[in-house]
């Protein structure tokens, strides 16, 4: 089959590309205004933009091929066997692409979400592509994650349907300490921390968790929006607890054993 291109064809192709870019830009502008007016969540906006961009470019590609005289239907029919062979060899890649489409459509994973994958890897989603997604860890390392992991494996989305997450800090005090005084000190530390959320629905709680071998074990439960850098918040709480314990004479014990020696003959 012979193909003949002239200046008119090239101008039409350029026009299709230009119109496609304008349509995508206009759609992005509309979504940005909706986000500013708080009628659309910013993370949903990113998903809609990606889906719309892929959809529009696919249509544009078909129009460009038709303009250049390439019959898309004939091309697909002729390459059917090739596509089957590629599908078998690139099965995992297609699985990742389909998973990426599901992620964008369902919105189960969005930009900015705090995710826990691979049995403990925690990071923030910075980019969602068709085949892979990028997660930035707390150490600033970018991890490339195949999209099928979000679909077929168990992952924890700390941000899903909630901006607040509950965390805990544990501490032990010596036997003989006043539990009520310890509770009061721990609540003061929580109340003074700026990263801890304070409201009627999400109150901090102090529990006497256990009678340990060498200590009374307390647990502080609190709510925070600082999920990505929560370890910094926990560290600040621990510093405050140590400081206030010293001020109030509360001892944090270390593991110890009492040895009783009885006199007598063996």
Order of alpha helices (4+ residues) and beta strands (2+ residues): alpha-alpha-alpha-alpha-alpha-beta-beta-beta-beta-alpha-beta-beta-alpha-beta-beta-alpha
